[in-house]
């Protein structure tokens, strides 16, 4: 998307005297925001030879707040050439990268999720009963399952990976067997 953004930025500056003029020209219904159709038609009017899928991806990317339209601050952030717009684009790219990494981590954990779906309801009830007996709050349960480093410090992060979950279940089983003894 960044390479295409640069092409659009150059085409906009070549065709319009400012981003505001371009935005107003694309905003056919004068609503002070660009609908998906207005944004798509505007990008296609630049005749850059983009595929429909690329145009749709740009429209999705430009709608940063997900409300279905692109307002001028979103438009400026995406196509502006000033330092603030560039910094905001860089931050957004970093945020998108973080989201992609989280999705990849979740995908890597999907065999665990599939296995958990196959566990019978009685085992699930026993697991949650044990966890609740040890941990009075959801936060405490998270900390318990997340575990600790070899030095005894709580592991950082807002996600539990498969290996941490498995270790947490092993700790839970060990504590249950100690209680039973």
C-alpha positions as CSV (number, residue, x, y, z in Angstrom):
1,X,0.0,0.0,0.0
2,X,2.8,2.6,0.8
3,X,4.1,2.5,-2.9
4,X,0.5,3.1,-4.2
5,X,0.0,5.8,-1.6
6,X,3.0,7.6,-3.0
7,X,1.7,7.3,-6.6
8,X,-1.7,8.7,-5.5
9,X,0.0,11.5,-3.5
10,X,2.0,12.6,-6.6
11,X,-1.0,12.4,-8.8
12,X,-3.1,14.4,-6.4
13,X,-0.5,17.1,-6.2
14,X,-0.2,17.2,-10.0
15,X,-3.9,17.4,-10.6
16,X,-5.1,19.6,-7.7
17,X,-3.6,22.7,-6.0
18,X,-4.1,21.2,-2.5
19,X,-5.3,18.1,-0.7
20,X,-8.4,20.1,0.5
21,X,-9.3,20.9,-3.1
22,X,-8.9,17.2,-4.1
23,X,-11.0,16.2,-1.1
24,X,-13.8,18.6,-2.0
25,X,-13.7,17.5,-5.6
26,X,-14.1,13.9,-4.6
27,X,-16.8,14.7,-2.0
28,X,-19.6,14.9,-4.6
29,X,-22.5,15.1,-2.1
30,X,-20.7,17.8,0.0
31,X,-21.0,15.7,3.2
32,X,-17.5,16.6,4.4
33,X,-16.6,12.9,4.2
34,X,-15.9,10.6,1.4
35,X,-18.1,7.5,1.0
36,X,-16.6,4.3,-0.1
37,X,-17.9,5.0,-3.6
38,X,-16.6,8.6,-3.7
39,X,-13.2,7.4,-2.5
40,X,-13.1,4.6,-5.0
41,X,-14.2,6.8,-7.9
42,X,-11.7,9.5,-6.9
43,X,-8.8,7.1,-6.8
44,X,-9.9,5.5,-10.1
45,X,-10.2,9.0,-11.7
46,X,-6.4,9.4,-11.2
47,X,-5.9,6.7,-14.0
48,X,-3.1,4.9,-12.2
49,X,-4.0,1.5,-13.6
50,X,-4.8,0.1,-10.1
51,X,-6.6,-3.2,-9.9
52,X,-10.0,-3.1,-8.2
53,X,-8.6,-5.1,-5.2
54,X,-5.9,-2.5,-4.7
55,X,-8.4,0.3,-4.8
56,X,-10.6,-1.5,-2.3
57,X,-7.6,-2.1,0.0
58,X,-6.8,1.6,-0.1
59,X,-10.3,2.6,0.7
60,X,-10.3,0.1,3.7
61,X,-6.9,1.4,4.8
62,X,-8.0,5.1,4.5
63,X,-11.0,4.5,6.7
64,X,-8.9,4.5,9.9
65,X,-11.8,4.7,12.3
66,X,-13.8,2.1,10.5
67,X,-17.0,4.2,10.3
68,X,-17.5,3.5,6.5
69,X,-16.3,6.9,5.3
70,X,-13.1,8.9,5.0
71,X,-13.0,12.4,6.6
72,X,-10.5,15.0,5.8
73,X,-8.1,14.2,8.6
74,X,-8.0,10.6,7.5
75,X,-7.5,11.7,3.9
76,X,-4.7,14.1,4.9
77,X,-3.0,11.5,7.0
78,X,-3.0,9.0,4.1
79,X,-2.1,11.3,1.3
80,X,-0.4,14.4,2.9
81,X,3.2,15.0,2.3
82,X,3.9,17.0,5.5
83,X,6.0,15.6,8.4
84,X,3.0,15.1,10.7
85,X,1.1,13.1,8.1
86,X,4.2,11.0,7.5
87,X,4.7,10.4,11.2
88,X,1.1,9.3,11.6
89,X,1.4,7.0,8.6
90,X,4.6,5.5,10.1
91,X,2.8,5.0,13.4
92,X,-0.2,3.4,11.6
93,X,2.1,1.0,9.7
94,X,3.7,0.0,13.0
95,X,0.3,-0.6,14.5
96,X,-0.8,-2.7,11.5
97,X,2.4,-4.7,11.8
98,X,1.7,-5.4,15.5
99,X,-1.8,-6.5,14.6
100,X,-0.4,-8.8,11.9
101,X,2.0,-10.3,14.4
102,X,-0.8,-11.0,16.8
103,X,-2.8,-12.7,14.1
104,X,0.1,-14.8,13.2
105,X,0.6,-15.8,16.9
106,X,-3.1,-16.7,17.2
107,X,-2.8,-18.7,14.0
108,X,0.2,-20.6,15.5
109,X,-1.9,-21.3,18.6
110,X,-4.9,-22.6,16.5
111,X,-4.0,-26.3,17.0
112,X,-4.3,-25.7,20.8
113,X,-7.7,-24.0,20.3
114,X,-8.9,-26.8,18.1
115,X,-7.8,-29.4,20.8
116,X,-9.6,-27.4,23.5
117,X,-12.8,-27.4,21.4
118,X,-12.6,-31.2,21.4
119,X,-12.3,-31.5,25.2
120,X,-15.4,-32.8,26.9
121,X,-17.5,-30.4,29.0
122,X,-16.8,-32.2,32.2
123,X,-13.0,-31.7,31.8
124,X,-13.6,-28.0,31.0
125,X,-15.8,-27.7,34.2
126,X,-13.1,-29.3,36.3
127,X,-10.4,-27.0,34.8
128,X,-12.4,-23.8,35.4
129,X,-13.4,-25.0,38.9
130,X,-9.8,-25.6,39.9
131,X,-8.7,-22.3,38.4
132,X,-11.4,-20.4,40.1
133,X,-10.6,-22.0,43.5
134,X,-7.0,-20.7,43.1
135,X,-7.6,-17.4,41.5
136,X,-10.3,-15.0,42.8
137,X,-10.3,-12.8,39.7
138,X,-9.8,-13.1,36.0
139,X,-6.6,-11.0,36.3
140,X,-5.2,-13.5,38.9
141,X,-6.1,-16.4,36.6
142,X,-4.3,-14.7,33.7
143,X,-1.2,-14.1,35.9
144,X,-1.3,-17.7,37.1
145,X,-1.6,-19.2,33.6
146,X,1.0,-16.7,32.1
147,X,3.5,-17.9,34.7
148,X,6.9,-16.6,35.9
149,X,10.4,-16.4,34.5
150,X,13.1,-18.7,36.0
151,X,14.1,-15.8,38.2
152,X,10.6,-15.6,39.7
153,X,9.4,-12.4,38.0
154,X,6.0,-12.4,36.4
155,X,6.1,-12.8,32.6
156,X,5.2,-9.7,30.7
157,X,2.6,-9.4,27.9
158,X,-1.1,-9.3,27.3
159,X,-1.4,-12.6,25.6
160,X,-0.9,-16.2,26.7
161,X,0.9,-18.4,24.2
162,X,0.4,-22.1,23.9
163,X,3.5,-23.1,25.9
164,X,2.6,-20.7,28.7
165,X,-0.9,-22.1,28.8
166,X,0.4,-25.7,28.9
167,X,2.8,-24.8,31.7
168,X,-0.1,-23.1,33.6
169,X,-2.3,-26.2,33.3
170,X,0.7,-28.3,34.6
171,X,1.0,-26.0,37.6
172,X,-2.7,-26.2,38.1
173,X,-2.6,-30.0,38.0
174,X,0.4,-30.1,40.4
175,X,-1.4,-27.8,42.9
176,X,-4.5,-29.9,42.7
177,X,-2.5,-33.1,43.4
178,X,-0.8,-31.4,46.4
179,X,-4.2,-30.3,47.7
180,X,-5.5,-33.8,47.4
181,X,-2.6,-35.3,49.3
